[in-house]
Amino acid sequence: MSDDVVSTLSPEHIRQFVVLLFWRTPDDSGEGDENEVVEGHMAYLNRKATCGLCPVLGPFGDEQPLRGLSIFNSTSIYEVRALVATDPAVMARWLTAEVRPW
């Protein structure tokens, strides 16, 4: 980053977001029918994207334990934790969620 760009950064130019990391459970021991859970998870993500709450989201392109990332237009980790608790894949324990301020 050039010195010109760094010198123009100030608190009013920096936005805070909340990042959500989806992790696969260690033994893939989720509950329920996997296809139904995936369908519910995708519907959950589409609702968050459509309303503008989560404009950046998606899976990683490999088979590592870290499965996906979502960036929420929120400054509250508590709000995002409450929202992700309703995700069917988290509720069925196919994925765990890590919520971080960013």
N, C-alpha and C positions, 0 to 999 in steps of 0.2 A: 504494500500500500504506500502510495507516495506521501510525502510530508504535507502536501497541499490538502489531500483528502483527510488525513488524520487531524490536521489543524481545524478543519471545519466541523468535526464531530463534536457535538455538545449534547447534554441531556435531553434537550427538546427535539433533537434529531434521532434519538435512539428509542425504539419501541421495545416493549417487553412482551413476550409471548410465553406460552406454556407448551413444552414438548412432551409428547407421549410416546414411549417406546413399548412396543408389543413384543413380548418374549414367549417363545414356545415353552410349554411345561416340559420338565426334564424327561419324562417318560411317555409323553403324548397320552396321558391318562385322563383326558377330558371325559365329561359325561354327555350322554345323549348322542343322537345321530349326527355324525360329522357333517354330512351334506346340509342338514337343516341348520346346524350351528353356523356354518360358513355363510349360508344364505342370509341368516339373521344378522351376522356380523357385517356383511356387505351392505345390507339395508340400513343398518345403524350408521356406517361410515357415509353412505350417500346422503342420509338426512343431515348429518353434521356439515358435509361439504355444501349441500344445496342451500342451507340457511346462512352460509358464510362464516359459521363458527370455526370451521376447520378447512381452510382453503388449500392446504398442502398435506397430502397423505398418500400412503401407498406402501406396498410390500417391498422388501429387499429382494434382489434377484438371485439369491443363493439359498441354500438349505441350512444356514446357520441358525443357532437358537434365537438370535435377534431377528424377528420376522417382519416388523414394519415400524413406520414412523408417522406420526401425525403432529402437525403444528397448529395449535389452537389460538384464535384471536381472543385471548383472555390473559389477564394478569394474575388470576387466582388459581393456584394449584388445588385448592379445596373444591372449587367449582368443577374443574376438570376431573378430579377424582370421583366426585359424585356422578358426573356424566358417564365416565367409563365404567362405573359399577353397574350400569344398565346395559352394557354391551353384551350380547348373547354369548360371544366367545369367551369373555371374561367370566360371566356368570356360570358357564358350563365348564370352566377351568381348562379350556383348550389353550388359552393364552393368559399370561399375567401381564400387568401393566405397570410401567414405571413412569411417574409423572415428575417432570423437572421444570423449574423456571428457566427461562432463556431470554 
